[in-house]
């Protein structure tokens, strides 16, 4: 737990008892402001306080409620939208141009085509829609493949949804145990996995389980071949093996086991398997406002925490850890109690585990043609959705001219 010292009748004491955010702007002390902001963020999440003489201890709940997590993510999303409001407003018409009214979509056979983002317009289109979802905007470093999925059965080819693959996070214990990795083997073979860090459908396709459709497409031959083509000249530094093979794709769900990946099957195969949870080590539970107050504190102390290109998440942790040390907090405890994510894997080859363990030198890929996956999705999911009167009402009620990001 976190132990915090405070003086009688201080702003910290008054904030704890009154929960009045006005106290956050009344302090001139950068240390006190950071403490107040940390308390605000953690109390919003249901952390529990125990009082002692001129000291309090605060600890997290046994588990975070789904609605609490959603509320916290919405706060961070609103921070990001506020910071980028001018850019979002400038590109909102671009978003509307790439959508379709529900009346058109309801009549569509839904025939997906996949674009790789290459032009600035494509990257802008991807970015504007990324702000639509409840999880805050974040970016991966390393290898990346950003995809736009369109419906070629509608005249203007509106966007069904977007997806992005990025280099896998280095160490996730449950994932590594599932594969059977020790550290040296993981170091050699991590490059043959990717993370789907964006995967979702836009209105009105989201009402028709467009998210499941995109989950199917990520496993397709075509997406694998797009990745292989983009990185065809890449080789590993150590073994000098071709580095454009991809054995499997991992993805995570912030809200526990995901309805989007649940029961996603193709013939007799389960495409997405739940393999564990992340450890909840990170910074998602602390707002950007709190982080910026920490940076201000370090600057006033003459402390510089450098931010190298591509080092974003690690840099944030270093800033938080340094600020926590100044305040006398247990930095590991503060960083360790973020939100756990459910981990899913979709294997692309029969022998993906043996390959990633270094026991096989060549992947025996599954044959998942895009057109076959789409037809399976139509028969398994789309037909039932279109027989639902509430779904029909939701789809037909969507107007692209009314699309907003707020």
N, C-alpha and C positions, 0 to 999 in steps of 0.2 A: 504494500500500500504506500501511498504518498503521504509524507508528514509535512505539514506546513505550520510555521510559527506565525503568530499574529499578536498584536497589542490590543488591549481592551479598547473598545469604541473606535477601532481603526476602520478604514474603508473595507478591509477584508472581512472583518467581523460583521459589519453592517450589511455588506453584500450577501454574506451567507444566510443571514436571517431574513433579509427583505427581498433578495433576488431581484434587485433593481439595477438594470443596466446603466442607469445614469451615473453610478459610481465609477464606471469604467472610464469616463471622460473627466472625472474630478481629480484624479491623481496626477501629480507631476513627476512621480517616481517611476522610471522605466521598469525597475524590478517589481514594484507593486502592480503595475499595469499588466505585466506578463502573468503574474500570479492570479490576478482577477480574471483574466481572459481564459487561462487554463481551467480555473474553477468553473467559469460559465460553461465552457465546452463540455466538461466532464459531468457537471450536474444535469445538463440537457440530456445526457445519455443514461441517466439513472444511477450514477455512481453514488455510493452511500458514505455519509459523513459520521465519524465518531469524534466527539468532543472531549478534550482534556484541558488542563489549565494552560491557557494561552497557546494552545496547540490543537490542531485537528488532524485527523487521519482520514483519507478518502480512498475507497477501493471500488473496483468495478463490480457490476452484477455478475452472477454466474454465467449468464448468457444475455446477449442483446436481443430485445424484441425486434421483430421484422419492421414494425412501424417506426420504432426508434431509429433504426438504421436508415430507413427511407427519409425520415425527417432530417437526419444529419446530412445525408447526401444532397437533399434539396437545398439546404443552407449553403453547402459548398458549390452546388451548381449555380445558385443565385449570385454568389460571389464572382464566379467566372463570367456569368452573363453580364453582370454589372461592369466588370472590367473591360469586356469586349463589346459593349452595347453598340458603339458607333459602327464597328465592323459588321456586327450581326444585322443591324438595320440597313446598312448599305447593301447587303447580300440577300436580304429577305426575298426580294423579287426573283432572284436566281433560284431560290428554293422553290417558290411557287411555280415557276416555269417548268420545273422538273417533277411536278406531281400531277395527279389526275383527279377529277371529280369522282365521287363514289359511284355515280350512275354509269360512268364508262368502265370502271373497274369491275362492277358487278356483272357486266356482260362479257368480260374478258375471259378467254381460255387460260390466261396467265402463262406466257411463254418467256421464261427468263433468258436474258443474255448478260454476260459478265464483261465489264470494262475494267481494265487496270488504270488507275490514276496515273497520268503522265503529263497532262497539260495543267497550266495554272487554273484554268476554269474547272477542270475535274477535281483538283485538290481543294478549290474553294467550295465546290458543291459538296464534297465529302465533309469538309469542315463545318459548314453551316448546319448540316443535318446531325453532326455529332453532338451539337449543343442541345438537341431535342430531348435526349434521354435523361433520366433522373440521376444517373451516375455522373460525377464531374468529369470534364474533359481532361484526358491525360494522353501522353504520347510515349511510344516505345522508342528505344534507340537500337542501333544495329540493323540487321536485315528487316525489311518491311515490305509488305505488299498490300496496298490499299485498293479495295474493290468496290465498284458501284454495280448493283444488280438492277437491270431494267426489265420492263415488261414489253416485249416486242409485239404483243398482240393488240396493243393500244396505239393509236396513230402517233402520238408524240413521245412514245417510249418512256413513260413515267418511271420513276425510281421505285422499286419494290422495297429496297433496303440497302444497307451498306455493311461491309465487313472489312477487317484488317488483320493480317498476320504479322507478328513481330518475333524477334529473337526471344527464345525462352528465358525466363528468369533463372539465374544460376542455381540457386539452392532452395528447393521446396521439399522438406523431408518426406511427406506422404507420397509425393510423386516419385521421388528417388527410390523409396522403398518398393513401390509398385513395380518399377522397371527392374529393380535389382542392381542399382548402381552403387559402387563405392566411389570415392572422390576422384581417383585417377581415371576411371572408366567414364564417369560423367564429364570430366574435363575434355576427354577425347571425343565424346559422342553427342554432347548437348547440341551441337550444331545441326544434328539431324532431326531435331524437333522444333516446332514452332508453337507460339501461343496465338490463339484467336482472341485479341484484346478488344475488338469491336465486332459485334454480331447482332444485328437487329433489323426489324422491319419498320417502315414508315406508314403513316395513315394514307389511305384506308386499308392497305394490305395487312397491317398488324391485326385487324379484326378477322382476317381470313387465315390466321396462323402463318403469315409470311415469315415470322421468325424461325419457325420450324423448317420452312422451305429453304431459307438461307443456311440453316444448320446442315441440311442435306447437301447443298451445293458446295460447302466448304470441303466435304469429303470426296468430291467428284474428281474424275480423271483430269478434267479440264483445268481445275484450279491447281492441282498438283503440277500439271504440265506448264502452266503459266509461271509458277514458282521456279521450276527447273529451267525454263528458258531464261528467266531474269538472272539467275545465278549460275548459268552454265559454265562460266569461266572461273568459278570460285573453287579453291582447293583448300584442304585443311593444312595448317602450318606444320603439324607434327607428322602425320602419316602420309601426307600428300595425296589423300583420297579426294575424289570429287565431292564437293560440299553442297551440291544442289539436290541431293537426295533428301527426302523428307519421310521419316518413318511413321510419325504420328503428330497429331495436333492436340494441344491441351487448351482448355478454356476454363473459366471460373464463373461462379455465380455468387454474387454478394449476399443474396437473400436465402442461403441454404440450398437444398435440393431444388433444382430448377424445372418448372413446367415446360420450358422451352426445349430442354434436352431429354426430358422424361419420355420414355417409350418411343424414341426416335429409332426406328428399326428399318432395315432394308432386307426384304425376304426373311431369311432365318438369322440375320445378324443384327445385334444391337450396335448401333453406330456410336453412341455416346455412353460411356461407362463411368459411373461415379467411383473415384479411386481414393478419396480422402478429403482433407481440409487443409487450408493454409494455417499457419500458426497465429495469424492475427498480429503480425509484427509490422508496424508501419505508422503512417501519419494521417490516415483518413479521418480519424476521430478528432483532429485538431483543425480549426478553421484557418484560412489564409490570413485573416486578421490577427490571429494569435501568432502565426508564424512571422508575419511582418513586424509585430511588436518585439519578438525575440531578436530579429535582425537589428532593429533599432537599439535594443539593449546592448548587443555585441558591439555595434558601431560606437556607441557612447563609451564603452569600455576599451576601445581601441583594438578590438579583436576582429580579425578578418578570416572568414571561412570561405575559401575560394570555391568557385563554381565552374568546374571544367565542362567543356562542351560534352553533352551526352551523359552528364553525371547528375541529372536532376533529382531523382528520388533519394540517392545516397547523400547528395548535398543537403537536402532538407533534413535528413536524419542527423547529419553532422551539426547543423545549426541548432536543432532541438536539443541534441545531446550536450552541446557546449553551453547553451542557455540554462539547461537543467543543472549542470555542474555549478554554475554561478549561483543559482538559487538554492543549491543544496538538495535538489530532488534526486531520486533514483531514476536516472535516465532510461535504463533498461526496462524498468517497470512501466514507465510512461509510454514508451514506444511499443512495448510488447502487448499492450491491451487495446489494440485496434480491432477491426472486424475480421472474423474468419470468413473465408470464402470456400465454397464447395468446389472441388477440382474434378473436371471431367476430361476423359481422353477419347479421341476417335482415331483408332489405328488405320493406317492407310495400306498396310502390308500384313500378310499372314505371319511373317516371322519378325515383326517389328521389335519384340523384346529381345530375341536372340541377336538381332543386328545391333541394337543399342547396348547390349551387354558385351559386344565385341566377339560373339561366338559365330557370327555369320557375316560374310563380306558383301553379300548382295541381297537387296530387298526383293521379295516376291509380292509385288503390288496386287491389291484387290482390283477388280475391274468394275468401276462405278461410273458408267457413262452418265453425263449430265441429263440427257433426255430421259433415260430410264429412271433416274432418281426423281425427276420432276413428275413423271407419270405416276410413280408409286406414291408420291406426296399427294397428288390430285385425288387418287382413289382412296387413300387411307385417311386423309385429313380434310381436303377442300370440299368434297361432296357433302360431308356431314355438316360443315360450317355453313354452307349455303342453304341448308335445310332448316337453319335456326332463324326464327323471325327476329330475334333481338340483334343478331349479327347483321341481318339484312338491313335493319333500321339504322344501325351504326354506320355501315358502309355507305348507304345511300344518303345519309345525313352529312357526309364530309364534303366540304367545298374547298378547293385548293386556294381560292382567293382569301379564305379566312384563316389559313395556316399562319401561326405565329410561334415565336420562341420567347417564352416569358417565364 
